[in-house]
Amino acid sequence: MAPFKLDNILIIYPKSETTLVQFGLNDETFTVPEFEIPTKIYKSIDNNNQYFSTPEYRTYEIFPIRNGSIVNLNAFLQFLKLVYGSILSKIKNDNRNNDNNNSNNSNNNIILPDLTNIPIFIISNYSWTNFQIEKIIQFSFEHLKFNNLYLLSNSLATTYALISQPNSIVIDIGANHTDIVPIIDYISLNHLAYKLKFGGNHINKTLQKLLPQFNNETIEILKKSNIFEVVNDDMKRLHNIGILSTPNDASSGFGAEGDDLLDGSLNVVDIVTSNRDTREILAEREKLKNEKHKNVKNTELEFNTFWDQNGNELPVGKERFQGCDDLISKISEMVGFVMQNVQDISKVKLAWDNIIITGATSSIEGFKEGLLAQLIKDHLIIEPEEERNKREKELLDSLPNYKRNRNKFMDSSFVPNVEYSQVPNSIKLAKYPEYFPNWKKHGYAEIPFLGAQIVAKQIFTHSRDVLYITRERYEEVGPSCIWDIQL
């Protein structure tokens, strides 16, 4: 089969709150998702089989995905149908408009995409059951008439975005849950994965206890402001010994990089009474406020301020650094619980050196570093110096005489290295790619989508069709053919 064109590939990433969608890939670089829509559908009270994308008379809303898991399969299938249908409608409308715009052009060579031959890439979650995945495949081929399809879990998609890390720990933080998934030799160990029932919203609850004077909306604005950070003593200690960089080294909206954003002034009355987007207004006022502390780091201020939804400037003390502590502690505890059940010690060591943190919460200033500090505090095993010296002496004594004499005048770094057997004796965050400018600017909170773009480009433009489900393979084997496909 001839490879598909990049601009015909459709990627869908359904999550609990929203679904990311992109039709067509760029030939030279990967861009952030084109659409983000709510993951919900409306069902008729009178007709059990009738679903709508918007609220209609006598309908009720359904969220088919909760905490990453499919909780209403029928509603999810109908949601998938509506997403696919809306994309097809957009393509047809765009083509019709292009056709009208070029109707007077005698050299009109517009090539319309074959709407029945669009390859579909769906990002799944490790908690989707085999039954649910096979039903999705069956529905896609028999009802939606897909001809080419592939499903990949978000945890594996994440690893492919980071230059295909074969061994890693993926920590995906949602609104009300956190998925902890070990990846060993490119295999997602779903039977060991854990869904922690705490996510980004737990930060709001923690802040409400620390700052009871603020309502829910104000708490959310504070959480998204640039004065909200993760800063604790463990992070400072690791920074002092060179393991971590200070979250404020690149400035948290203050100083060097932020200076360019602070030029000009704002008329507060005009802003409050304008019809502009509230988030944009607050962001600009936040920048204006920072003029006061232009060259002072947030962490060096006893109090700092942010603007609430009513345009009030509100002061916050050191509580603004403590909102994530409890969530970080809970995640760290469960990461240790998950990883102690992985049997291959050598691969476990590699996984501990490639920790990948995703989800919107991961974009909070200092969050990744704070979680790393907690993981190091809770789980890093440091070999006692006496044991290390004894082990190196025993190793040196076991060498032949000619090697031992040569090493006698050298420091211990020349002694053949035998690694400390207990794991983890090293814990690191995975390195994020530097060569995707659009994603680097946007941030990597939704990095599974980048991984899906990379994989989709590889499998759908390949000269052979063995890496995804084709119409022929589906009709020959059925929905279970998904389990025969390996990247």
C-alpha positions in Angstrom: 0.0 0.0 0.0 1.3 3.4 -0.9 2.1 5.7 2.1 -0.5 8.2 3.3 0.0 11.9 2.9 0.9 13.7 6.1 -2.0 16.1 5.7 -4.5 13.3 5.8 -3.6 11.9 9.2 -6.1 12.4 12.0 -4.9 12.2 15.7 -7.4 12.0 18.6 -6.4 12.1 22.2 -9.4 11.7 24.5 -8.9 12.7 28.2 -11.2 13.0 31.1 -11.9 16.8 30.7 -10.9 17.6 27.1 -10.0 15.9 23.9 -7.1 17.0 21.7 -7.6 16.7 17.9 -5.4 17.4 15.0 -6.0 16.7 11.3 -2.9 16.7 9.2 0.8 16.8 10.2 3.4 19.4 9.1 6.1 18.0 6.8 9.0 19.8 8.6 8.0 20.2 12.3 5.4 19.0 14.8 3.0 21.6 16.0 0.8 21.7 19.1 -2.8 20.2 18.7 -5.1 22.3 16.5 -8.3 21.6 18.5 -9.2 21.1 22.2 -12.9 20.2 22.9 -14.7 19.1 26.0 -14.9 15.3 26.4 -18.6 15.2 26.9 -21.8 14.3 25.0 -25.5 14.9 25.4 -28.0 12.0 25.4 -31.7 12.3 24.7 -34.0 11.4 27.6 -36.6 10.2 25.2 -34.5 8.2 22.7 -31.9 5.9 24.2 -29.8 5.8 21.0 -29.8 9.6 20.2 -26.7 11.6 21.1 -25.8 15.3 20.5 -22.7 17.4 20.6 -24.5 20.3 22.2 -27.3 20.5 24.8 -30.7 20.0 23.2 -34.3 19.9 24.5 -34.7 17.1 27.0 -31.0 15.9 27.0 -28.5 15.3 29.8 -24.7 15.5 29.6 -22.4 12.5 29.9 -18.7 12.4 30.6 -17.6 9.1 29.1 -14.1 9.2 30.5 -13.4 9.7 34.2 -9.9 9.7 35.7 -8.6 8.5 32.3 -10.8 5.4 32.3 -13.8 4.8 30.0 -16.8 4.7 32.3 -19.5 4.7 29.6 -18.4 2.9 26.5 -21.5 3.5 24.4 -21.3 7.3 25.1 -17.6 7.2 24.3 -18.2 5.5 20.9 -20.9 8.2 20.1 -18.5 10.9 21.2 -15.9 9.4 18.8 -18.4 9.5 16.0 -19.2 13.1 16.6 -15.6 14.1 16.7 -14.9 12.2 13.4 -18.0 13.6 11.8 -17.1 17.2 12.8 -13.6 16.8 11.3 -15.1 15.4 8.0 -17.6 18.4 7.9 -14.7 20.8 8.4 -12.7 19.2 5.6 -15.7 19.4 3.2 -16.5 23.0 4.1 -12.8 24.0 3.7 -12.7 22.3 0.4 -15.9 23.9 -0.7 -14.6 27.4 0.3 -11.3 26.7 -1.6 -13.3 25.6 -4.6 -15.4 28.8 -4.5 -12.3 31.0 -4.1 -10.6 29.3 -7.1 -13.7 28.9 -9.3 -12.4 31.7 -11.6 -9.0 30.2 -11.8 -8.5 28.3 -15.0 -5.6 26.4 -13.6 -7.4 24.9 -10.6 -5.5 21.8 -9.6 -6.8 21.4 -6.0 -6.6 17.8 -4.9 -9.3 16.9 -2.4 -8.5 14.2 0.3 -10.2 10.9 0.1 -12.5 11.1 3.1 -12.9 7.3 3.2 -9.2 6.7 3.5 -8.0 8.9 6.4 -5.7 7.1 8.7 -6.8 7.5 12.4 -4.5 7.5 15.4 -6.2 7.3 18.8 -4.3 7.8 22.0 -5.6 5.5 24.7 -5.1 5.0 28.5 -3.5 2.0 30.1 -6.8 1.5 32.1 -8.9 0.9 29.0 -9.8 -2.8 29.0 -9.1 -5.2 26.2 -12.8 -5.5 25.7 -13.2 -1.7 25.4 -10.4 -1.4 22.9 -11.8 -4.2 20.7 -15.2 -2.5 20.8 -13.6 0.8 19.7 -12.0 -1.0 16.8 -15.2 -2.8 15.9 -17.2 0.4 16.0 -14.5 2.3 14.0 -14.5 -0.2 11.1 -18.1 -1.3 11.0 -20.0 1.9 11.9 -17.6 4.8 11.1 -16.1 2.9 8.1 -12.5 3.6 9.0 -10.1 1.8 6.7 -6.8 2.4 8.7 -6.5 2.7 12.5 -4.0 2.5 15.3 -4.3 2.8 19.1 -1.4 3.6 21.3 -1.4 4.2 25.1 -0.5 7.7 26.3 2.3 6.3 28.4 4.0 4.7 25.4 3.4 7.7 23.3 5.1 9.8 26.0 8.3 7.6 25.8 8.4 7.9 22.0 8.3 11.7 22.3 11.6 11.5 24.3 13.7 9.8 21.7 12.1 6.4 22.4 13.1 5.8 26.0 12.9 2.0 26.4 12.8 2.1 30.2 11.1 4.9 32.1 8.5 5.8 34.8 5.7 7.8 33.3 3.8 10.0 35.8 0.7 11.5 34.2 -1.2 13.9 36.5 -4.8 14.6 35.6 -7.4 16.7 37.4 -8.5 14.1 39.9 -6.0 11.2 39.3 -2.4 10.4 38.7 -1.3 7.4 36.5 2.0 5.8 37.4 3.1 3.5 34.7 6.4 1.6 34.5 7.8 1.2 30.9 10.3 -1.7 30.5 11.8 -2.5 27.1 9.2 -0.5 25.3 6.4 -2.4 27.1 3.9 -0.7 29.3 3.5 -2.9 32.4 -0.2 -2.2 32.8 -0.6 -5.0 35.4 1.7 -3.0 37.7 0.5 0.5 36.9 -1.4 2.4 39.5 -4.1 5.0 39.3 -3.7 7.3 42.3 -7.0 9.1 43.2 -5.4 12.5 43.6 -4.5 15.0 40.9 -4.2 18.7 40.2 -7.5 19.5 42.0 -5.9 18.2 45.2 -3.7 21.3 45.1 -6.8 23.5 45.2 -8.0 21.6 48.3 -4.6 22.0 50.0 -4.6 25.8 49.2 -8.1 26.2 50.5 -7.0 24.8 53.8 -3.9 27.1 53.8 -5.9 30.1 52.6 -9.5 29.8 53.8 -10.2 33.5 53.0 -10.1 32.7 49.2 -13.0 31.1 47.3 -12.7 28.3 44.7 -12.3 30.7 41.7 -9.6 32.8 43.5 -7.7 29.6 44.5 -7.7 28.5 40.8 -6.4 31.9 39.7 -3.7 31.8 42.3 -2.6 28.3 41.2 -2.2 29.5 37.6 -0.4 32.7 38.5 3.3 33.1 38.2 3.7 33.6 42.0 2.6 30.0 42.7 5.6 27.7 42.8 6.9 24.6 44.4 9.8 25.5 46.8 10.9 23.4 49.8 14.0 22.7 51.8 14.7 19.4 50.0 14.9 21.2 46.7 17.2 23.9 48.2 19.5 21.2 49.7 19.7 19.3 46.3 20.4 22.6 44.6 23.3 23.4 47.0 25.0 20.1 46.1 24.4 20.6 42.4 21.7 18.0 41.7 18.9 20.5 41.0 18.8 23.9 39.4 16.8 26.5 41.3 13.3 26.9 39.8 13.9 30.6 39.6 17.3 30.4 37.8 15.5 31.3 34.5 13.2 33.7 36.5 9.6 33.0 37.4 8.2 35.9 35.6 10.7 38.3 37.4 14.0 39.6 36.1 15.8 38.7 32.9 13.4 36.8 30.7 10.4 38.5 32.2 11.6 42.1 31.6 10.6 42.1 28.0 7.0 41.4 29.1 6.8 44.3 31.5 7.2 47.3 29.2 4.3 49.8 29.0 1.5 50.6 31.3 -2.1 49.6 31.7 -5.2 51.7 32.4 -6.9 49.6 35.1 -10.4 51.1 34.6 -10.3 50.6 30.9 -9.2 47.0 31.4 -11.9 46.1 33.9 -14.6 47.6 31.8 -13.4 46.2 28.5 -14.7 43.1 26.7 -11.4 41.4 26.5 -10.7 37.9 27.7 -10.4 37.9 31.5 -7.3 35.7 31.5 -5.6 38.0 29.2 -6.5 41.0 31.4 -5.2 39.3 34.5 -2.0 38.2 32.8 -1.3 41.7 31.8 -2.0 43.1 35.2 0.2 40.4 36.7 3.0 41.6 34.5 2.4 45.2 35.5 2.4 44.3 39.2 5.8 42.6 38.8 7.3 45.9 37.8 7.5 46.6 41.5 9.7 43.6 42.1 11.4 43.6 38.7 14.7 42.2 39.8 13.6 40.3 42.9 12.9 36.6 42.8 9.5 35.4 44.0 11.1 33.1 46.5 12.9 36.0 48.1 9.7 37.9 48.9 7.9 37.2 52.2 4.6 38.3 50.5 3.7 38.6 46.8 0.4 39.6 45.1 -1.8 38.4 42.3 -5.0 39.7 40.8 -8.3 37.9 41.4 -11.3 37.6 39.1 -12.7 41.0 40.3 -9.5 42.9 39.6 -8.4 43.0 43.3 -4.8 42.8 44.2 -4.4 40.1 46.9 -1.3 39.4 49.0 -0.1 35.9 49.7 2.6 34.7 52.0 4.7 31.6 51.9 1.6 29.5 51.5 2.0 30.0 47.8 5.0 27.6 47.9 3.2 24.8 49.9 0.2 24.0 47.8 1.8 21.0 46.0 3.6 19.4 48.9 0.9 16.9 49.9 0.2 15.8 46.3 4.0 15.4 45.6 4.3 13.3 48.8 1.4 11.0 47.7 2.8 10.5 44.2 6.3 9.8 45.5 5.0 7.1 47.9 3.1 5.3 45.1 5.9 5.5 42.6 8.0 3.5 45.1 5.2 1.1 45.6 4.9 0.5 41.9 8.5 0.1 41.1 9.3 -2.3 43.9 7.1 -4.8 42.1 9.2 -4.7 38.8 11.4 -7.7 38.9 14.2 -6.9 36.4 16.6 -4.9 38.7 18.9 -3.7 35.8 15.9 -2.3 33.9 14.4 -0.8 37.1 17.7 1.1 37.6 17.4 2.5 34.0 13.7 3.4 34.6 14.6 5.4 37.7 16.9 7.5 35.6 14.2 8.4 33.1 11.2 9.8 35.1 8.7 11.6 32.8 6.1 13.8 34.4 3.2 15.0 32.2 -0.2 16.7 32.6 -1.1 20.3 33.2 0.1 20.2 36.8 3.6 19.4 35.6 3.9 22.9 34.1 3.7 24.5 37.6 7.0 26.3 38.3 9.2 23.9 40.3 6.8 21.0 40.3 9.0 18.6 38.5 12.0 19.5 40.5 10.0 19.3 43.7 8.7 15.8 42.9 12.3 14.7 42.0 13.5 16.0 45.3 10.8 14.0 47.1 11.5 10.9 45.2 15.2 11.2 46.0 14.4 11.8 49.7 12.0 8.8 49.9 13.7 6.2 47.7 17.3 6.9 46.9 19.6 4.3 48.4 23.1 5.6 49.2 25.8 3.1 49.9 27.4 3.8 53.2 31.0 5.0 52.7 32.4 2.2 54.9 30.7 -0.5 52.8 31.8 1.2 49.6 35.5 1.3 50.8 35.2 -2.4 51.9 33.7 -3.4 48.6 36.4 -1.6 46.6 39.1 -3.1 48.7 37.8 -6.6 48.2 37.5 -6.0 44.5 41.1 -4.8 44.4 42.3 -7.7 46.4 40.7 -10.1 43.9 42.6 -8.7 41.0 45.7 -10.4 39.6 49.0 -9.1 41.0 50.0 -7.2 37.9 46.7 -5.3 37.8 46.8 -4.8 41.6 50.2 -3.2 41.5 49.2 -1.0 38.6 46.2 0.3 40.6 48.1 0.8 43.8 49.2 4.3 42.9 45.9 5.3 41.3 42.7 6.6 42.9 39.6 4.4 43.4 38.1 5.7 40.1 40.6 3.4 38.3 39.3 0.4 40.2 37.0 -1.7 37.9 33.5 -0.6 38.7 31.0 -2.9 40.2 27.8 -1.1 40.8 26.1 -1.0 44.1 23.4 -3.7 43.9 20.5 -2.0 45.6 18.2 0.1 43.5 17.6 3.0 43.1 21.0 4.4 43.7 20.3 7.1 41.1 17.1 9.0 40.3 16.8 11.5 37.5 14.2 13.3 35.3 14.3 12.3 31.6 15.7 14.9 29.3 13.1 16.6 27.1 13.8 17.1 23.4 15.2 20.5 22.2 14.4 20.2 18.5 10.7 20.8 18.5 10.5 24.6 18.6 6.7 24.8 18.7 6.4 22.3 21.5 9.3 23.8 23.4 7.6 27.2 23.4 4.2 25.7 24.2 5.5 23.4 27.0 5.4 19.6 27.3 2.4 19.1 29.5 0.7 17.3 26.7 3.8 15.5 25.5 1.8 12.2 24.7 0.4 14.1 21.7 3.9 14.8 20.4 4.7 11.2 20.8 1.6 10.3 18.8 2.6 12.7 16.0 6.0 11.1 15.8 4.7 7.5 15.7 1.8 8.3 13.3 4.2 9.9 10.9 6.4 6.8 11.0 3.8 4.1 10.6 1.4 5.8 8.2 4.1 7.0 5.8 5.8 3.6 5.8 5.8 1.6 2.6 4.4 -1.4 4.4 1.1 -1.5 6.2 2.1 -4.0 9.0 2.3 -1.4 11.8 -1.4 -0.5 11.9 -4.9 -2.1 11.3 -6.0 -2.0 7.7 -9.5 -2.9 6.4 -8.1 -6.1 5.0 -6.6 -7.2 8.2 -9.7 -6.3 10.2 -12.0 -8.3 7.9 -9.6 -11.3 8.1 -9.0 -11.4 11.8 -11.5 -9.0 13.5 -10.9 -6.6 16.4 -8.4 -8.8 18.1 -5.9 -8.1 15.3 -4.7 -5.1 17.4 -2.8 -7.4 19.7 -0.7 -8.8 16.8 0.7 -5.4 16.0 3.9 -4.3 17.6 5.9 -1.1 16.9 
